Amino acid sequence: MLPHDRSSFTQGLEVSDGTLYEGTGLRGESLLRATDLATGQVRREVRLPGDLFGEGITVTGDRIWQLTWQEGVALERDRETLAELRRVEYSGEGWGLCFDGTRLVMSDGSDRLTFRDPATFAPTGSVEVRAEGSPVEELNELECVDGQVWANVWRSDQIVRIDPASGQVTAVVDASGLLSPQQRAGTDVLNGIAAVPGTDEFLLTGKLWPAVFRVRFVPA
């Protein structure tokens, strides 16, 4: 278990080269932060303009993409400095984002995942997510791992594993019970999945949570 900034309305979480990147939301409070995973020291942090509500993030080489919720723009940033390089418009809402090594995978709160070009952010396809034939909606923060997509389901303690080729849910993780009753006070929903490279472990946290948990998933 690692400490977590209780003021962070976590929207995106990712580990790359020993750095934990976290994007947060709320207008006037949204930011992108890079933290040393080993020491917990904040290396750098940038705030979004007050009119933007930050959402999911993902690292693509020497760049970072950061979504906004209802503003319809994705921010491309320099990974080293976190400086904004350009903005690209998209339709609909932005929720979660991950990079599978070839393409971006984006959620918008519906039962659909949209695939995008990592250089241009242009859509290249989509898939509808189903569990036993039923739509799985409110897909939130995403993590791409080994050809699969893990997704928080908003307002629940469930994390689902999705086959992006078919849209089928192939596993469900019950992440309830991470917070003690004392820790739960004043927190919001579970949101934030980051695979720890070179291991079978993940980091999990939530909006306004006091801790980041290092876990192994045991599918139900």
Buried (B, 14 or more C-beta within 10 A) or exposed (E): EEEBBEEBBBBBBBBBEEBBBBBBBBBEBBBBBBBEBEEEEEBEEBBBEEEBBBBBBBBBEEBBBBBBBEBBBBBBBEBEEBEBEEBBEBEEBBBBBBBBEEBBBBBBBBBBBBBBEBEEBEBEEBBEBBBEEEEBEBBBBBBBBEEBBBBBBBEBBBBBBBBBEEBBBEBBBEBEEBBEEEBEEEBEBBBBBBBBEEEEEBBBBBBBBBBBBEBEBEEE
